[in-house]
């Protein structure tokens, strides 16, 4: 595993998970926003149930505001971005300042949301910065193991969210194949305790259990 410590591997893994969580929930929030405005203002209740997050919102307007940019709401998109940023700061030497800068730009966007009357209009910039983050990670992060651990977290989070949000089976299976490939690659690069036990059956249920077991190899940071 080279110079990457277990503590750093935790941060790398959760950086990937939090960045993917921000990405997928931001895109899904845009869809929810339109549905709540035009069709069903109560649909956010189902969303909270799917993600297994606390539904403490007074109404749809409260959800739209709090879930998007309330830093005091631990489930908000902004709060998850903040967790990604906190991990990235620890990893500045591993991922480079250039990669960190794209998370900082998104932080700046969320800080401005409370001041604007149309925060939804800023979300495309958030998405664009995340795309740039992943591109910059490939260009500016020299350690292949560090990149693979981050991408492992990304894929694990994507599978979790896609399953919860009822994405098509074909999309979920595609991510499982990526997960298996990423695990196989890491097995040849690292000796993270327990990781070698996860290369198992291609059966869907078994693979879901592998992904869940993999998550618990890393502490939440």
Helices and strands as residue ranges (DSSP letters): H 6-38, H 44-51, H 60-69, H 77-90, H 92-95, H 97-113, G 119-122, H 123-140, H 144-164, H 169-187, G 195-198, H 204-215
